[in-house]
Amino acid sequence: MFTTLFLLVFSTLSACTYLPSGSVLFKDDFSTPYEGWSVGEDSAGIVGFSEQSLVIYLKERKSIRLSTPGLDFKAARIEVDASKAAGPDDNDFGIICGYKDESNFYFLEISSDGYYGIGQNQQGETTLISADKMQSSDYIHQGETINQLRADCADGKLILYVNGFQIARVEGYNDISGGVGLIAGTLDAPGVGIRFDNFIVYVP
């Protein structure tokens, strides 16, 4: 319908103190692109709006691109619908939270061939923290089918849900305040395109 940015988020790091759990802080169905999203194109990929969605397309192998709406939260529950628009199923895509800059954030993601993981990018070094490698789940819809993703980033916990089922959880990560957004990546093959829609941030 339209992008909504609630005025109560004027102080985003304290907004969750004043609103009950489940309150919507921000939502965007990309029918009218919100200018706060980080978009652009270079030799490595494209982040932009297409057909009432936000699309990340990666031209190079072993690369990632992300986009944030430029909003910070002390704690957040983030939901989005995501699907593969192009390229191999051997990919990864999902939600980011605790975003400080492009070298420091958490990611909760899946792949189009049925794998998932929670990880962090710290000082530019990317590591998985939910397991030593991506794990498989039958709850993930493979190929081009839409998956509903949910990431809970609050109280030192990072929890990943897919299609209503909790599939990964880590605890003890206290500094998870910061920006939220979307991420996609390639592995051994380039040409991955991921489509995102119905992005919503709630009070956890």
N, C-alpha and C positions, 0 to 999 in steps of 0.2 A: 504493500500500500504506500508507505512512505517511511523515510528515516525519522526516528524519534530520539531526541536527546533531552533528557529530563533536566530541568534547571536545578533540581536537587543535587546534581552531580557537580555543582559549582566548586565543591571541595571534595574531589573524588576520593581522597585517601581517608576521609572520615564519613563518607556517605552511608556506608553499611551500618554505622552506629545509630542512625536516625530512622532507618527504614526497616520494616519487618522482612523476615526471610521470604523469598519468592517475589519481592518487588522488582520490577523491571527498571534497570538503570540506563540501558541503551539498547536499541534494536534497529536493524537495518535489513530490509528485504531487497535492497539494491534496485528498486523500481525507479527511484530518483537518487542517483549516486550522491552520497554524503562526501563533501570535499575534504573531510579530515583523513580519509584513508590514504595511506602511502601507496602511490601507483607510479608507473613509469616503464620505460623500455630501454634496454641496452643490448649488447651483443650476447649476453648470457640468458636473457629471458624477458618476459613481459608480465606486468601486473596491471590489470585494468578491468573495466566494466564491459560486459557483453550480455545481451539478452536477459536483462534484469538479474544478473549474477555478477559476483566478483570472480575473475578468472586469473589463475597463475599458470603461466606457460614457461617451461624451462627448455632452453635450446642445447644445453651442455650436459654431459654425464657427470655424476657425482657432484651435483650442485643443489643449492637450496635458494628459495626466494620466500620472502614473507611480506605481510602487509598488516599495519595496525591503524586503528582509527584515531590515534593520538590522545587516548584517554587512559588515565591511571586509576587503579582501584586497590584498596587495601586488601580486599578479598572479593572473589567473584565466582559465580557459576556461569559458564559460557556454553551456549548451544549453537550448533550450525548444521545445516544439511550440506553434505559434500558428495561429489561423484567425479569419476574420471571422465574427462572430455576428449582426451587424446593420449596416444602413446601406450607404452607397455604397462601391464599390471604390476610389474616389479617397480614400485614407486613408494613414496610415503607422503602423507598429508594429514593435517589436523589443526589443532588449536595451540596457541601460545599464551602464556601468562607470565607474570613476574618480569615483564620486559623492561630492561633498563636501556639497552641499546642493541645493535645488531650482533654484538659479541657476548651478550649476557641476557639469557631468558630461559624459561622452561618450555618444553613442548610435549604434547600428548597427541599421539598420532597413530594412524593405521596405514595399511597398504591395500591396493586393489586386488592383491592375491591372498588376502586374509590374515595379515600379520599386524601386530600392534606393539607399542612400547611407550614408555615415558622417559624423557631424557632432559638434559640441560646443555646449554651452550654457555660455558664459563670462560671468560677471557678469550673467546674465540675457539675454544676446544670443545668439541661435541662428544658427549658420552651418554649412553643409556644408564638409567638409574633404577629401572623396574626389574631388569634381568640383565644377564650378560649378552643377550642378543634378542632380537625381535621374536615374540612368541605368536603362535597361531591361535585363531579362535573361529569357531563355527558361527558365531553371532555376527561376524563381518560379512556383508554382502559383497561378493567379488565382481570384478569387471566394471561395467559402467553403471551398475545399480546404485541408487542413492543410499548413503548411510547417514543416520542421524547421530552426530557426535555430541558428547557433553563432557566438559572438563570442570571439575570442582577444584578450585585453588584457594584454600582457606585453612586457618588453624594449623599450619605446618604440614598440611596434607595435599597431595596431588592425586586426584582420582579420575580415571577415564572410564566413560560409559560409551557403548555403541548400541544403537537401536534399543535403548532401554535397559541394557544389561551392563553391570559393572564388570570390567575385564582387567583392570590394573589399578594398583594403589601403592603409593609410597608415603612415608611419614618422616618427620624430623627436618623438614626444609622450611625454616622459619622465615626467611626473607623472600616471600613470594608476592609481595606487593609490587605494583608497577603496571605496565601496559598489558593489554590483551590484543589478540589478533589471530591471523591465519598463516599457515606455512605449508609449503609443498616442496618436494625434492625428487631428484633422480638418483638412480644407482648406476648400474653398468650401461644403461641405454638412455640417450637423450630423447627429447620430444614429448615430455610428459605435460599434459594439460589437466588442471583440476578446477572444477566449478564449485563455488560456494554460494549458498543462499540462506536466507532466514537466520541471520546472525543475531543472537540475543544475549545480553549480559544481565544476570539476576543477582540480587543479594543472596548469598548462600545460606 
